């Protein structure tokens, strides 16, 4: 069993929590370049057609855009 998946990703946005009005605090990052990254499987919360939802430190989460097809990502995760 593999604990990591390698994917080309770039940060789309980071969710820092909620403000006093219970509204999400979202930081738009919008990195330009994809970089290859080894991602710990335990950090991945979900996968959509375009994004990985990934756990960060301090209770934050981030949307990472990936540069593969959904089918390729799903296949890689199934082999882990």
Buried (B, 14 or more C-beta within 10 A) or exposed (E): EEEEBEBEBBBBBBBBEEEEEEEEEEEEBEEEEBEEBEBEEEBBEEBEEEBBBBEEEEEBBBBBBBEBEEEEBEEBBEEE
